[in-house]
C-alpha cells in the first residue's frame, strides 16, 4: 500500500556550511524532480534557505535513493547528507508539513514567508507533472492549516521573518535606528522585506545594492532609499553602520578585502554585518576583522532559540488546529482508497438485484409497467439502505485486515478492486 514519506535536512540538523552546500536553484529542483519521478508515484521538493525536504508518495519508501539523487546533484558525499537528515512517514510526515506551513518549524517562529515557499514548491512540482491526487490534496490541506494556525494562534507576534529578525538584532545593538546608515545587499523578496522593515523601524538612510542595478533602483524608489551599483559597494560600505545581505548569489559577494577597505574610513566605528542568505553572501573570514561584527543564519537561529518557552507554547496551542487538518487529510485518503472497493460491492449488489428482479418479473407476468417500476424502485431502495452503514464504515477503516474481511464477506477482490 502506498504511503507518504519525507526525507529532509533543516536548520536544526545542519549548520549554514552544510545547508548552503545543499541549497538548490530552480533548475536543480527541476532536475531532482525528474529523477524522483522516474522512481516514485508523486514527489514535491521544498528548498529554502533553511531546509531541503523531499515529500514522496509511493508504495515503497526508498530514502537511500532520495539521498543518492541529492548527492549526485550537489556533489556531496551520501554519508554527509544522511548524517544530517531526518526521515518521517505517514502521519508524522503529514503533521510535519503542516507544522512547517504554519511557521512552527522555522528559525523565526511563525515567520510568514514559509507559507508562500510551500505553495511555490507545490506549484513547481505540479507544473512538472510530478504530483498527483495525494500530494496535491496534502499540500492544499497544509496551506489551509498554515493559514488557520496564523489566524487562530498568536504565533506571529514579534519578528515574523528572518529579515524582521535582522532588523530586531540591529535594534538590540544600536537602540535607536533613526540615525543609522544601512546597506541592504539584495533586491529580491528578502531584500524587500528587510528594506521595508528598516523603513518601518525609522531608519532614514537606506542604500540598496544588487547585482542587477535596475532591480536595486526599483526597490530603492519603492522605500525611499538610494540605489548603488554593486561596483561601488566599497564606497557605500565606507559610510554604513549596518550591512544586511540577502542576495541569491551562489558565491560570496562580500569578501574580507571589501570590508578592509570600508572600515579604513570608519575610524573607531563598528560595522554590523548580518548575513541572512543561504548560500552565504559574506565570506566567514570577515570575522577576523576587529572592527566588524558578523552574524549569519546560525547566529540568528541561536538568538531565536533563546525563547524556547514561546516556541513550545505556540506548538502546544497550534497542535489542535494542525491535528484537525491531519485527520481531515487521512479521512480524505481513506475515503479515496475505499472508493474502488465500495464500487465493486455496490456493483455486485446491483447485479444480484437485477438478477432477482428478472426472475421475479418472470414469475409475475401480469404486472403493469407502473407496478414493475414501483417494484424496481423499491428494490433499489432496499439495496441502498442495506449498503448505507457498511459504506460509511469502510470509508473510516484503516486496518487492512478489516478491509480484506469486508471484501471477502461481499465476495469481491480486495487486492485489486475494480478488476
N, C-alpha and C positions, 0 to 999 in steps of 0.2 A: 504493500500500500504506500502511495506517495505521501511525503510529508515536507515540512518547511525546515530548512537548515540554514544556519548562519555561520560564516567564518569572518572574524573581524580583528582589527587592531585599532586601538584608540589611545587617547592621552593618558589613560590610567594604566596601560600596559607597555607603552613605548614612549621614550623621550623624543624631543624635537629632532635629534640626529636621525633616529630611525624613521620617524614619520615623514620627514622631508624626502627621504630616500624612496619611500613608498607612495608619495603623492602622485596621482595620476592626472594627466591632462585629458581633455575631451577625446583626442584621437586614441590615447592609451585606453580609456574606458571603452571606446568602440571596439578596439582590438580584443580586450579582455572579454567583453560580452560575446563577441563572435566565437571565441574559444569555448566559453562556458556553454554556449548554445549548441555546440557540437556534442556535448555530453549530457546536458540536463534539459528537462522539460521547460522550465522557466528560470530566468535569472535577472536580478537587478543589482547594480553596483552603486553604492553610496560612497563617494570620495570627497572629503572636505579637508580643511587644514588639520583637523584633529582626529579624523577617523577614516579608515578604509573598511567598509563592511560589504560582504557579498551575501545576498539573500537568494536561496535556491529553493525551488520546488521540484522534487523528483522522488522516485521510488527508492533510491539508494544514496545515502549521504556519502560523499567522497571528498572529505576535507583535504586529503593529500593532493588530489587533482587540482583543487582550487589553489592551494599553496604553490603547486608547481607552475600553474598558469601565471600567478603573480610573480614568482621567482624569475621566470624566463622573460617577463615583460620589463621588470625593473632591474634585472641583473643583480639580484641579491640572493645569497645562499638560502635554500629552503629551511635549513636549521634555524637561521636567524629569524625568519618570518614566523616559523612555528613557535619558537620560544617566546615571542611577544604577542601571540594571537590567542583568541578565545573562540570557542565553538558553542553554539546553542542550537536546540532543536524544538520544533513544535511550539508548545505553549510558552516556553521560556524565550524562544526566538521571537514569537509574536509580541509578547509583553515588552521585550527589549526594544523592538522597533517603535512601538507606541510610546515608550518612555523617551526614546531618542527624539521623536517628533514633538514631544511635549517640552523638550529642553531640559529634562531631568538628568540627562547623561552628558550634558555639555560642560565645558570648562566654566563658563558663566551660567549659573543656574537660571533656567527659564529664558535663555537667550532666544531672540526672535528669528535669527537668520536660518536656523536649522530646519524650520518648517518648510521654507522655500527650497532649501537644498534637498530635502527628502522628496518634495514634489518634482524637482528637476531631475533627480536620479530616476524616478519612476517614468517620467516623460521621455527621458533619453532611452531607456530600455524599451519602452513601448514603440518609439519611433524606429527602433532597430528590430522590432518584432521578436524580442527575447522574453516578453512577458506573455501571460495568458490569463484565464479567468481567476486563478487563485491569487497570484501576486497582484494583479490589478485590484482585486477586492481587498486584499490585505493592506495595500498602500492607501487605498481610498479610506478605509476604516482608520488607519494610522493617522492620516491627516486630520480626520474629523476628531479623533481622540486628542491630538495635539491642540486643536482649536478649543475643544471643550475644557481641557485642563487649564489653559490660559484664561478662559472666561470665568471658571468657577473656583480656581485655586489661586491664592495670591503668591505665585512663584516668581513673577516678573518684577518685583519691587527691587529697587537698587539698579545695578548695572544689568542691561538687557542684551548686551552683545559684547564681544571681545573688544570692539572699538570703543564702546562706552566704558569698559573696564580700564582701557588705556588712559582715557581722559580722567577717570577717577584716581588712577595711580598718579597722574600728573598733579592733580589737586592735592593729593596727600603729601607730595614732595614740596610744592610751592605755596600751598594755601590759596591765595587769590590768583586767578588766571588772567585777570584783565590786562596786565602789562606785559604778558609773555609774548614772545615771537615763536610760533610753532610752525614747523615744516612738516607737511604730510607727503610722503613719497608713495604714490599710487592713486589712481583716479577711478578705480573700479568700485564695486559695491562697498567693500570695506573702507576704502578711502573716502567715499561719500559719507558713510556713517560716521567715520572719525571726524571729518571736517564739520559736519552738521552738529555733532555733539560738542565739539570745541566752540563753535559759534554760540550754541545754546548756553554753554558754561561761561560765556562772557569774554572769550579770547577775541581781541581786536585785530591782531596781525596773524593772518594765516596764509602760508605760502604753499601752493600745490605744485608738486613736481611729478611728471610722468614720462615714461619712455616715448609716448606719443603726445607731443605738445598740445595738439588741438583738444585732446581729452582733458588735459590739465587746465586749459583755458576755459573750457565749458564748465567744469566743476567750480573753478575759481569765481566765475561770473555768477554761478548759482548761489554761492555762500558769501559773496562779497569779499573775496580774498584776492591774492595775486598769483599768477601763473609764471613759472620759471622753467626754461628748457633744462633738460637733465644735464646738458653740457655745462651749465652754470651752477650745478649743485654745490660745489665748494664755496662759491660766493654766498649762496643762500644760507648755508650752514654756519658761516662765519658770524652771522648776526642772530642765529637761532638759539633759543633756550631749550627747545624740545624738538626732537625728530621722532615722528611716528611713521613706521614703514609698513606698508601693506600691499605691495605690488605682487603680481602673479609671475614675476620673473623666475625662471628655473635656476638661476645662479645669483650669488650675492651682488648687489648693486652698490653697496656702501662698504668700502674697504678701509683698512687702517690708514692708508695714505690720504684718503679723502678727509678723514676726521683729524688727522695730524695737521693738515693744512688749515682746517677750520678753527681748531682750538688755539692755534698760534695767535689768533687775533682776539681771543676771549679773555686773556689775562687770567684772573683767578676764578672766572665764572665757570660753573659746571655745565656740561651738556647732557641732558637726559635723553637717552635713545631707547625707544620702545619698539621692538620688532615683533609685530603680530602676524607675520607672514609665514606660511609653510608652502614651499621651501623658504628658508630664512633669507631676508634681504640684506642682513648685516653680517659681515664676517665676524665670527666669535672672537677672533684675535683682538677685536676692538676693546675687549675687557681689559687689556693690558695698559691702555691709556689712562693715566691717573686722573685726568680731568673729564672723563666720560663715564657715565653710569649706564650700563646696558641691561635691559630687561627683555627676555624673549618669552615665547609661549610657555615654556616650562616655569618661568618665574611668575607669569600671570596665573597659571594654574595653581601654583603653590599659594599665592595670595588669596585666590578664590576658595581654596580648600580649607583655609583657616576657619571659615564659618561652616563647619561640618554640621553643626546642630540645625542650621536653617535648611541645609540640603536634606537631612534626614526627615525633618518635619514636613518639608514640601513633598517628599516622596510618600510619606505616610498619608498626607491629605489627598494626594493625587491617585493613590492606589485604587480607591473605589471606582473612580471615573475610568481609569485605564482598564481595570478588571471588567467593567461593563462592556467595553469595546472588544476586549479579548473574547468574552463569552459570545458577543454578537457575531464575531468572525467565525468562531467554531460552530455556532449554531447554523450559520450560512453554509459552512463547509459540510457539516453532517447532512443537512438537507440536500445539498448538491450531490453528494455521494450516494444518498438514498434514492434519488430520482430514478435511475435505471431499474433498481430493484422493485420500487413501487410500480413502475410502468409495467414490468413483467408480471407482477402479481395481479394488477388490475386487468392486464391483457388476458391472463389465464381465466380470471373470474368472468370476464366478458365473454370469452369463448364458451365457457360452461353455461352461462346464462343463455346464450343464443342456441346452443345445442338442446338444452332442456325446453326452451321456448318452442323450438321447431317441433319437438316430439309432442309437446302439449297441444300445439295447433293441429298436429296430425290426428290427434285423438278427438279434439273438439272442432270438428269440421264445419259446424253450422254457425260459428261465431261471425258476427258482423265486423266490418272494418273498424267501427268505433270500439267494439269490445276488444278486438285484437290490440288496438292502440292503448287502451286502458291497462290491459294485462302486461304489455311490453313496458309501459312506463312504470308500472308497479314493480316489475322485476328489476328494472334499473335502480329504482329507489331502494329496494331491499339490498342489492349488492353494494350500493354506496353506503348504506347505513352499517352494513357488516364490516366494510373496509375502513370506515372513518377512524375509529380509535387505533387500529393497527397501523394505519398510515401516519398518524401523529406520533405514535410510539417509536416507529422505526426511524423517523427523522431525528429523534433525540438520542438514539442508541450509539454509543462509541465502541462498545465491545464487539470485536469481530466474531467471536463465538456465538453471541446472541444473534448477530445478523445472519450467520450461517444457519442457525437453528430456525430463524424466521423463514429463510429461503427454503430450507428442507421441508418445513411444515406446509408451505404452499406449493412445493414441488417445482421450484424454479432454480435457475443456475445462479449461485451466489458469486462464484469466481469471475464469471463473465456475463453479468446481467445485460440483457438486451440482445443476447445471441442464442 
